[in-house]
Amino acid sequence: MLENLEPKTVMKYFEEISGIPRGSKNEKMISDYLLKFAKDRNLQVTQDEALNIIIKKRATEGYEHVPTVIIQGHMDMVCEKNQDTVHDFEKDGIKLKIDGGFIKADGTTLGADNGIAVAFSLAILDSDLPHPNLEIVLTSDEEMGMSGADRLDPSELSGKILINIDTEEEGEFYVSCAGGSRGVFTVPFERCAVLGNVAEYKIKVRGLEGGHSGADIHKQKGNSNKLLGRFLKELYKTMEFNIVEIYGGAKSNAIPREADTLIIFGAGYLETLIRAVEEYNSVIKDEYRISDPGVVINIERVESDSDEMMTSESTEKIIEAIFLHANGVKSMSMDIDGLVECSLNLGVVKTGKNTVILESAIRSSVESLRRAVELELETLSEVLECEFYVDSFYPAWKYKPQSRIREVCAEIYKKFTGNSAEIKAIHAGLECGIFSEKLGEDVDMISFGPNIYGAHTPEEKVEISSVKNVWEYFVKLMGEIKNYY
């Protein structure tokens, strides 16, 4: 499908890896593919227990004096799909399509985040393009907590320059990012028997745009879990009902677009429910008319054989937990205009056997502020007699006042495009923070990439012309770098 698109080698490998399931925690097939790729070309390669891949390629003649360059990205992708899309991320490859000037997927995330880095890496390894000594590092499980990078053995690497290809705005060069963690809030519940003349309805939040919980959190996109929690809080004041199950979102690092709950109530309350839905739709359509104009709350009669539901006490506690759970931007940086300093995203709500679990992505460039958010959630769990813990911590990537690779990238970009590079910090998490800690402060780092829109959502798309532009810049950078070191 992509064979006629430029750059041909990059597009060839992007299409190949798109056919391989590679969701976070499911990277064995893509890791083995990369291992075979390197062995078939007689390149030095390492696959560790975390399934990280390191591929080394000797410098082109005349480039031996340049410090070894680490090209870094991650092999896994966020697996999100629309509820009406039939797709098994464990087994199915991504179905690609061309839509105007973009590559998209059919009802699922595309995986350009970070398949583009993988495709760039394979393309330069499979070429005669000039370059210094290269160490290609493709990590596992970046999207679910960066455990691949965390488990990687730094003694395998000697590079003093690291180029991360995991950002999504052409012409923007990132030199700092937030750190973060995953918060897990667990609400225990009890069940009781369903008795009497009752009705069973599903309440559904639909039409939200979603987005990346780091890069898009400042856009104030609607969060389906929070909107559902707010509606249930309002509804509980006007009618009695019991939750059977509740769920929303799929990944803590994606702003959730859809959320559902199944409730049981006395049949006489149906008109109250219908009226409440109409009123809430009017409210949220006004509030989100700019960010999410398609948002809607729907109800659907369900004919099920449910003989149990959550008790009234458990129903109320779950509603309180979702309603009171913090979400969104907590503070803005006072050093960098427009940069989010601290945020959290209630990305997942799911019903287990005896608990409802709330998962959030917590991000901050200031560690003390991240800990303050964690303390806030811990305190809420104590008040509601629930449980809370934090895992998947990753460090921030701190800004370096002096950076030779930053100067080189900006100069070559200006020479190549005629435009000035935008040097920026990002609220999203990059693995550069972990690599900075592992490899030491003397390793010089920068991050860039092509235009990717809607990452972590089924609307994800990558701009074809931008891939071409950034690839040509990358080739130019590898070719000219010997003149600067």
C-alpha positions in Angstrom: 0.0 0.0 0.0 2.8 2.4 0.9 5.2 1.3 -1.8 4.8 4.4 -4.0 5.3 6.9 -1.1 8.6 8.7 -0.3 10.9 8.0 1.4 10.5 4.5 0.0 12.7 2.6 2.4 11.2 4.2 5.5 7.6 3.5 4.2 8.6 -0.1 3.4 9.7 -0.8 6.9 6.8 1.2 8.5 4.4 -1.0 6.5 6.2 -4.2 7.5 6.3 -3.5 11.2 2.6 -2.4 11.1 1.8 -5.9 10.1 3.3 -7.2 13.4 1.3 -7.0 16.7 3.4 -4.8 19.0 1.3 -3.5 21.8 3.0 -2.8 25.1 3.7 -6.1 26.9 3.3 -7.9 23.6 6.6 -7.2 21.9 8.1 -10.6 21.4 7.2 -10.8 17.7 8.5 -7.3 16.8 11.6 -7.8 18.9 12.4 -11.1 17.2 11.8 -9.4 13.8 14.3 -6.7 14.7 16.8 -9.4 15.9 16.5 -11.3 12.6 16.8 -8.1 10.6 20.2 -7.4 12.2 21.5 -10.9 11.9 20.5 -11.2 8.2 22.7 -8.1 7.6 25.6 -9.4 9.8 25.2 -6.5 12.2 26.1 -6.7 15.8 22.9 -7.1 17.8 21.7 -7.7 21.4 18.3 -8.8 22.6 18.0 -8.6 26.4 15.5 -10.2 28.7 13.2 -7.2 28.5 13.2 -7.7 24.7 15.1 -4.4 24.1 17.1 -4.5 20.9 20.5 -2.8 20.4 22.0 -2.9 16.9 25.4 -1.5 16.1 26.8 -0.4 12.7 30.3 0.7 12.0 31.0 4.3 10.8 31.2 5.1 7.1 34.8 5.8 6.1 35.8 9.3 7.1 33.3 9.4 10.0 35.3 7.3 12.5 36.4 10.3 14.6 32.8 11.4 15.3 31.4 10.4 18.7 29.2 7.3 18.4 25.5 8.3 17.9 22.7 6.5 19.7 19.5 6.5 17.7 16.7 5.7 20.1 13.0 5.0 19.9 10.5 2.4 21.2 9.0 -0.6 19.4 5.7 -0.8 21.3 2.5 1.2 20.6 -0.6 2.2 22.4 -3.5 -0.1 21.5 -6.7 1.9 21.3 -9.8 1.2 19.1 -13.3 2.3 18.7 -15.7 0.0 20.4 -17.4 -0.9 17.2 -14.0 -1.9 15.6 -13.3 -5.6 15.3 -9.5 -5.9 16.0 -7.4 -8.1 18.2 -4.2 -6.3 19.0 -2.7 -9.5 20.3 -2.9 -11.2 16.9 -3.8 -8.6 14.2 -1.5 -6.2 12.4 -2.6 -2.6 11.9 -4.8 -2.0 8.8 -3.3 1.0 7.1 -5.0 3.4 4.7 -4.0 6.6 2.9 -6.3 9.5 3.6 -5.3 12.6 1.6 -1.8 13.5 2.7 -1.8 11.2 5.8 -1.4 7.6 6.7 -4.1 6.4 9.1 -5.4 3.1 10.5 -8.8 1.6 10.2 -10.6 2.3 13.5 -7.5 1.8 15.7 -4.3 3.6 16.7 -1.8 3.7 13.9 1.5 3.2 15.9 3.4 6.0 14.2 4.2 6.7 17.8 6.8 5.2 17.7 6.9 3.1 14.6 8.4 6.0 12.7 11.6 5.7 14.9 11.8 2.0 14.2 11.3 2.6 10.4 14.0 5.4 10.4 16.4 3.1 12.2 15.9 0.2 9.9 16.1 2.4 6.8 19.5 3.8 7.8 20.8 0.4 8.8 19.8 -1.0 5.4 21.5 1.8 3.4 24.8 3.0 2.2 24.1 6.5 3.6 27.1 8.2 5.4 27.0 8.1 9.2 29.2 7.9 12.3 29.3 4.8 14.4 25.7 4.0 15.3 24.0 2.3 18.2 20.3 1.7 17.5 18.4 1.3 20.7 14.7 0.2 20.3 13.1 -0.4 23.7 10.1 -2.3 24.8 7.1 -1.3 27.0 7.6 2.5 26.7 3.9 3.3 26.7 3.1 1.3 29.9 5.8 2.7 32.1 9.2 2.7 30.3 10.2 -0.6 31.9 12.2 -1.6 28.8 14.5 1.4 29.1 14.6 1.0 32.9 15.9 -2.6 32.5 18.4 -1.9 29.8 22.0 -2.5 30.6 23.9 0.8 30.0 27.2 -1.0 29.7 26.1 -2.1 26.2 26.3 1.5 25.0 29.3 3.7 24.4 27.6 6.6 22.5 28.0 10.2 23.6 25.2 11.6 21.5 21.6 10.4 21.7 19.0 11.3 19.1 15.5 10.3 20.2 12.9 10.1 17.4 9.8 10.2 19.5 8.2 13.6 19.1 5.4 14.7 16.9 5.9 18.2 15.6 8.2 18.8 12.6 10.7 21.6 13.2 10.4 21.3 17.0 13.4 20.0 18.9 12.9 18.9 22.4 15.6 19.2 25.1 13.6 18.5 28.3 10.5 16.4 29.3 8.4 15.6 32.4 8.8 12.6 34.6 5.9 10.6 35.8 4.3 7.6 37.4 1.1 5.6 37.3 -1.4 5.9 40.1 -3.7 2.9 40.9 -6.8 3.6 43.0 -8.8 0.5 44.0 -12.3 0.7 45.3 -13.7 -2.5 46.9 -17.3 -3.3 46.5 -19.9 -5.8 47.6 -22.8 -7.3 45.6 -26.4 -8.0 46.4 -29.3 -9.8 44.7 -31.5 -8.0 42.1 -35.1 -8.0 43.4 -38.4 -6.5 42.3 -39.6 -4.8 39.2 -36.5 -3.2 37.8 -35.1 -1.8 34.6 -31.5 -2.2 33.4 -29.8 0.5 31.3 -26.4 1.1 29.9 -25.2 4.7 30.1 -22.6 5.6 27.4 -20.3 8.6 26.9 -19.4 9.0 23.3 -18.1 11.6 20.8 -15.0 12.8 22.6 -11.8 13.3 20.7 -9.4 12.0 23.3 -5.6 12.5 22.9 -2.2 12.0 24.5 -2.3 12.5 28.2 1.0 14.5 28.1 1.0 16.4 24.8 -2.7 17.2 24.8 -3.6 17.6 28.4 -3.5 21.4 28.2 -6.2 21.4 25.5 -8.8 20.6 28.1 -10.3 17.8 26.1 -13.2 16.0 27.7 -12.4 12.9 29.8 -15.1 10.3 29.5 -14.4 8.8 32.9 -14.8 12.1 34.6 -17.9 13.1 32.6 -19.5 9.8 33.5 -18.6 10.1 37.2 -20.1 13.6 37.2 -23.3 12.5 35.6 -23.7 9.6 38.0 -23.1 12.0 40.9 -25.9 14.3 39.7 -28.2 11.4 38.9 -27.7 9.8 42.3 -29.2 12.9 43.9 -32.5 12.4 42.0 -33.0 8.7 41.8 -31.9 5.4 43.4 -29.9 3.0 41.2 -27.2 0.4 41.6 -24.1 -0.1 39.4 -23.6 -3.5 37.8 -20.3 -2.7 36.1 -18.5 0.4 35.0 -15.6 0.9 32.6 -13.9 3.6 30.5 -10.7 4.1 28.6 -8.0 1.6 27.9 -4.6 3.2 28.7 -3.7 5.5 31.6 -1.6 7.6 29.2 -4.5 8.3 26.7 -7.3 10.8 27.5 -10.3 8.4 27.5 -12.9 8.9 24.8 -15.6 6.4 25.8 -17.0 5.2 29.1 -19.9 2.9 30.0 -21.8 1.8 33.0 -24.6 -0.7 33.5 -27.1 0.3 36.1 -30.3 -1.2 37.6 -33.1 0.9 39.0 -36.8 0.7 39.8 -38.8 0.8 36.6 -40.7 3.9 37.8 -37.5 6.0 37.5 -37.1 5.7 33.8 -38.6 9.2 33.1 -36.2 10.7 35.7 -33.3 9.1 33.9 -34.4 10.3 30.4 -34.8 13.8 31.7 -31.4 13.8 33.5 -29.7 12.7 30.3 -31.4 15.4 28.3 -30.3 18.1 30.8 -26.8 16.8 31.1 -26.3 16.6 27.3 -27.4 20.3 27.1 -24.8 21.2 29.7 -21.8 19.3 28.4 -22.5 20.2 24.7 -22.2 23.9 25.8 -19.2 23.3 28.0 -17.3 21.3 25.4 -18.5 23.1 22.3 -15.0 24.0 21.3 -12.8 21.1 22.5 -15.3 18.2 21.9 -18.4 19.3 19.9 -19.5 15.7 19.3 -19.8 14.7 22.9 -23.0 13.0 23.9 -24.5 10.8 26.7 -26.6 8.0 25.4 -28.8 5.4 27.2 -29.6 2.0 26.0 -32.1 -0.6 27.4 -30.4 -3.8 28.2 -32.0 -7.2 28.4 -29.6 -9.2 30.5 -29.7 -12.0 33.0 -28.0 -10.0 35.8 -29.0 -11.4 39.1 -26.5 -9.4 41.1 -25.6 -5.7 41.4 -23.4 -3.6 43.6 -24.9 -2.6 46.9 -26.1 0.9 47.4 -23.1 1.7 49.7 -20.6 0.3 47.1 -22.4 2.2 44.3 -22.1 5.5 46.2 -18.4 4.9 47.0 -17.5 4.2 43.4 -19.3 7.3 42.2 -17.5 9.4 44.9 -14.1 8.0 43.9 -14.5 8.8 40.2 -16.1 12.2 40.9 -13.4 13.3 43.4 -10.4 11.8 41.6 -8.2 14.7 40.4 -7.8 15.1 36.7 -6.2 17.6 34.2 -3.6 20.3 34.5 -2.5 21.0 38.1 0.0 23.7 37.4 1.8 25.6 34.6 5.5 26.3 34.5 6.6 29.8 35.6 9.9 29.3 33.7 8.7 28.3 30.3 5.6 30.1 28.9 2.8 27.7 27.9 4.5 24.5 29.4 2.4 22.3 31.7 4.3 21.7 34.8 2.2 19.1 36.5 -0.9 17.1 35.5 -2.7 13.8 35.8 -5.1 11.9 33.6 -7.7 9.4 34.9 -7.3 7.2 31.9 -8.8 3.9 32.9 -11.8 2.8 35.0 -12.5 -1.0 35.0 -14.5 -3.4 37.0 -12.8 -6.4 38.5 -14.1 -9.3 40.5 -14.5 -7.4 43.7 -13.0 -4.0 43.0 -13.3 -1.1 40.6 -9.8 0.1 39.5 -9.0 3.7 38.6 -5.6 4.1 36.8 -4.1 7.5 36.2 -1.0 8.9 34.5 0.8 11.4 36.7 3.3 13.8 35.1 5.5 16.6 36.3 8.7 18.2 35.6 9.1 19.0 39.3 9.3 15.8 41.4 7.9 17.4 44.5 4.7 18.4 42.7 4.3 14.8 41.4 4.6 13.5 44.9 2.0 16.1 46.1 -0.5 14.7 43.5 0.3 11.2 44.7 -0.3 12.3 48.3 -3.6 13.9 47.3 -4.9 10.6 45.8 -3.5 8.6 48.8 -5.5 10.9 51.1 -8.7 10.5 49.1 -8.2 6.7 49.3 -7.9 6.9 53.1 -11.1 9.0 53.4 -13.1 6.6 51.2 -11.5 3.6 52.8 -10.0 2.4 49.5 -6.4 1.6 48.4 -3.9 3.5 46.4 -0.4 2.8 45.2 2.1 4.2 42.6 4.3 2.3 40.1 6.0 2.7 36.8 8.0 5.8 37.9 10.2 7.4 35.3 12.5 10.5 35.8 12.3 13.9 34.2 14.8 14.8 31.5 16.4 18.0 32.8 17.4 20.9 30.5 21.1 21.3 29.9 22.3 24.9 29.4 25.1 23.8 27.2 24.5 21.3 24.4 26.6 20.8 21.3 24.1 18.5 19.6 21.4 21.1 20.1 23.6 23.7 18.4 24.5 21.3 15.5 20.9 20.3 14.9 19.7 23.8 14.9 22.4 25.0 12.5 21.9 22.1 10.0 18.1 22.6 10.2 18.5 26.2 9.3 20.9 25.4 6.5 18.7 22.6 5.1 15.2 24.2 5.5 15.9 28.0 5.7 13.8 28.0 8.9 14.8 28.3 12.5 14.5 25.3 14.8 12.1 25.6 17.7 13.9 24.5 20.9 11.3 23.3 23.3 10.4 21.3 26.5 7.5 18.9 26.5 5.1 17.7 29.2 4.9 14.2 27.7 7.4 11.6 29.0 10.4 10.6 26.9 12.9 7.9 27.6 15.7 10.5 27.6 15.2 11.0 31.3 16.0 7.3 32.0 18.9 7.3 29.5 20.3 10.5 31.1 20.4 8.8 34.5 21.8 5.5 33.1 24.5 7.0 30.7 25.5 10.1 32.7 25.2 13.8 32.1 28.0 13.8 29.5 25.8 12.2 27.0 24.3 14.9 24.8 20.6 14.4 23.9 17.9 15.8 21.6 14.6 14.6 20.3 12.7 15.3 17.1 10.2 13.7 14.7 7.6 14.3 12.0 4.0 15.6 12.4 1.8 13.0 14.1 -1.7 13.9 15.1 -4.1 12.2 17.5 -1.5 9.9 19.1 -3.0 7.4 21.5 -6.4 7.6 19.7 -8.0 5.8 16.8 -7.7 9.2 14.9 -3.9 8.9 15.0 -2.3 9.9 11.6 1.1 10.8 10.3 1.7 13.4 7.6 3.4 11.8 4.6 5.2 14.9 3.5 6.5 15.5 7.0 8.0 12.0 7.2 9.8 12.8 4.0 11.0 16.2 5.3 12.3 14.8 8.6 13.9 11.8 7.0 15.8 14.0 4.6 16.9 16.2 7.5 18.0 13.2 9.5 20.1 12.0 6.5 21.6 15.5 6.2 22.4 15.5 9.9 24.1 12.1 9.8 26.0 13.2 6.7 27.2 16.6 7.9 27.8 15.8 11.6 31.5 15.0 10.9 32.1 18.7 10.2 31.1 19.7 13.7 33.0 17.2 15.9 
